Amino acid sequence: MSNLVSIIIPTFNSEKFITEAIESVQNQTFTNWEIILVDDASTDSTVEIINKIINTDSRIHLHQLEANSGTGVARNKALSYAKGRYIAFLDADDLWLPEKLQKQLDFLVQKRIPFTFSSYDCIDEEGNSLLKRVNPPQNMTYRQLFFCNYVGNLTGIYDTQFFGKIPISSIRKRQDWMHWLTILKKIKKAQALPESLAYYRVRQNSISASKFDLVKHNFAVYKQYHGFNWFLALGCMSVFLFTQLVIKPFYIKQLPIQK
């Protein structure tokens, strides 16, 4: 159908969270979707859990990589199987609010735009609120995205009738940022839906938890994706760090404690 949404979920040793992630899609008020999971050679019970869920919902599909190849390869594999007009992303440990897809699709139609994203709230590994909401710029330019990834991967959705299927980099980290940069190169400015529609799970062993790794992998984006030399990449990284430390905090809202 013309408004089918293909939801790409890569998995790797995700047994603790994958059921909840899939259920957050099954609970969507918009029901014309397919989930394409690609397992990156998990060694736990992730695949067994997914197969049990598949038996109860024909909209969910699983493909497996023979060897661990990284999130980028898994997402790209999933993309090759996608049949939907719209492509959306969800990581195996994150969650969507029930009206996420419906509100974003309505927003795309109302604004006549091919891509959007939204705010999201942060939770810990046990699903408890960290009382933090990350708000992106409402009208984000390519220049803003160039120096800071304001797009939460779990909130991005785009229209393949406008972009086609956008290949995902096989680089193991920060492929999502490169993905959105590719989109902004074409449309120059993107509008965010001004509402929190998802929960991002902050994990202690995640790349986002390590500031050193964040710098290292972002530097690789300037070097490999943009093809800059060391001098220019270092200059971009200095602006990136300034943006990350000084500007981005203005987009993070502290939520009130729930009584």
Secondary structure as GFF3:
##gff-version 3
##sequence-region A 1 259
A	DSSP	beta_strand	5	11	.	.	.	ID=ss1
A	DSSP	alpha_helix	18	26	.	.	.	ID=ss2
A	DSSP	beta_strand	33	39	.	.	.	ID=ss3
A	DSSP	alpha_helix	46	54	.	.	.	ID=ss4
A	DSSP	beta_strand	60	64	.	.	.	ID=ss5
A	DSSP	alpha_helix	71	81	.	.	.	ID=ss6
A	DSSP	beta_strand	86	89	.	.	.	ID=ss7
A	DSSP	beta_strand	95	96	.	.	.	ID=ss8
A	DSSP	alpha_helix	100	111	.	.	.	ID=ss9
A	DSSP	beta_strand	115	123	.	.	.	ID=ss10
A	DSSP	beta_strand	129	134	.	.	.	ID=ss11
A	DSSP	beta_strand	139	141	.	.	.	ID=ss12
A	DSSP	alpha_helix	142	147	.	.	.	ID=ss13
A	DSSP	three_ten_helix	153	155	.	.	.	ID=ss14
A	DSSP	beta_strand	157	159	.	.	.	ID=ss15
A	DSSP	alpha_helix	160	163	.	.	.	ID=ss16
A	DSSP	alpha_helix	175	187	.	.	.	ID=ss17
A	DSSP	beta_strand	189	201	.	.	.	ID=ss18
A	DSSP	three_ten_helix	207	209	.	.	.	ID=ss19
A	DSSP	alpha_helix	211	220	.	.	.	ID=ss20
A	DSSP	pi_helix	221	225	.	.	.	ID=ss21
A	DSSP	alpha_helix	230	242	.	.	.	ID=ss22
A	DSSP	pi_helix	243	247	.	.	.	ID=ss23
A	DSSP	three_ten_helix	248	251	.	.	.	ID=ss24
A	DSSP	beta_strand	252	254	.	.	.	ID=ss25
###
